Amino acid sequence: MGTSISSLFPNAPSTAAKTSPNDAPTQPARPATKAPSDTVELSQAQQVYQLFNQGQRVSQIASSLSLSVEAVNNYLNISNG
């Protein structure tokens, strides 16, 4: 013979949550925003190093950063010769 909790506590509220379409949180939900400290600006040299370390070729880096291949080579201390 099983005993249910509701029979032991007749005045206890139901454990099943009942919601209606009119139920709303007390405060409206706000979209997540980034704090200014979450953003870091890299110099061109740092961007070149980062892209190079990610495996991009010099020509790809030059194209994506609007630099000449020579400028990318200079940042990476690569000499042609």
C-alpha positions as CSV (number, residue, x, y, z in Angstrom):
1,M,0.0,0.0,0.0
2,G,1.6,3.3,-1.1
3,T,1.1,6.6,0.6
4,S,0.9,9.7,-1.5
5,I,2.3,13.0,-0.3
6,S,-0.9,14.9,-1.1
7,S,-2.8,12.6,1.3
8,L,-0.4,13.5,4.1
9,F,-0.6,17.2,3.5
10,P,-4.1,18.1,2.3
11,N,-3.4,21.9,2.3
12,A,-0.1,21.6,0.4
13,P,0.0,23.2,-3.1
14,S,0.2,21.0,-6.1
15,T,3.7,20.1,-7.1
16,A,2.8,20.4,-10.8
17,A,3.4,24.0,-12.0
18,K,0.4,25.5,-13.7
19,T,1.2,28.3,-16.1
20,S,-1.1,30.5,-18.1
21,P,-0.4,32.5,-21.1
22,N,-0.7,35.7,-18.9
23,D,2.2,34.6,-16.7
24,A,5.2,36.7,-17.4
25,P,8.6,37.2,-15.7
26,T,8.8,40.2,-13.4
27,Q,11.5,41.8,-15.6
28,P,11.6,41.7,-19.4
29,A,14.4,39.6,-20.8
30,R,17.2,41.8,-22.1
31,P,19.4,40.7,-25.0
32,A,23.0,39.8,-24.0
33,T,25.4,42.6,-24.7
34,K,29.2,42.6,-24.8
35,A,31.0,44.7,-22.4
36,P,33.6,47.0,-24.0
37,S,36.3,45.0,-22.2
38,D,35.4,42.0,-24.4
39,T,36.9,43.5,-27.5
40,V,40.5,43.6,-28.3
41,E,42.0,45.5,-31.3
42,L,45.1,44.0,-32.8
43,S,47.7,45.9,-34.7
44,Q,48.3,44.9,-38.3
45,A,51.5,43.1,-37.3
46,Q,49.6,41.1,-34.6
47,Q,46.9,40.2,-37.2
48,V,49.5,39.0,-39.6
49,Y,51.1,36.8,-37.0
50,Q,47.7,35.4,-35.9
51,L,46.6,34.5,-39.4
52,F,50.0,33.0,-40.2
53,N,49.9,30.9,-37.0
54,Q,46.5,29.7,-38.1
55,G,48.0,28.3,-41.2
56,Q,47.1,31.0,-43.8
57,R,49.6,31.6,-46.7
58,V,51.3,34.9,-47.1
59,S,49.2,35.7,-50.2
60,Q,45.9,35.0,-48.3
61,I,47.0,37.2,-45.4
62,A,47.9,40.0,-47.8
63,S,44.6,39.8,-49.5
64,S,42.4,39.6,-46.3
65,L,44.2,42.5,-44.7
66,S,44.6,44.6,-47.9
67,L,48.4,44.6,-47.6
68,S,51.0,43.8,-50.1
69,V,52.8,40.5,-50.0
70,E,56.0,42.4,-49.3
71,A,54.4,44.1,-46.2
72,V,53.3,40.7,-44.9
73,N,56.8,39.3,-45.5
74,N,58.3,42.2,-43.6
75,Y,56.0,41.7,-40.6
76,L,57.0,38.0,-40.6
77,N,60.7,38.8,-41.2
78,I,60.6,36.7,-44.3
79,S,63.2,37.7,-46.9
80,N,62.8,36.9,-50.6
81,G,66.2,35.8,-51.8
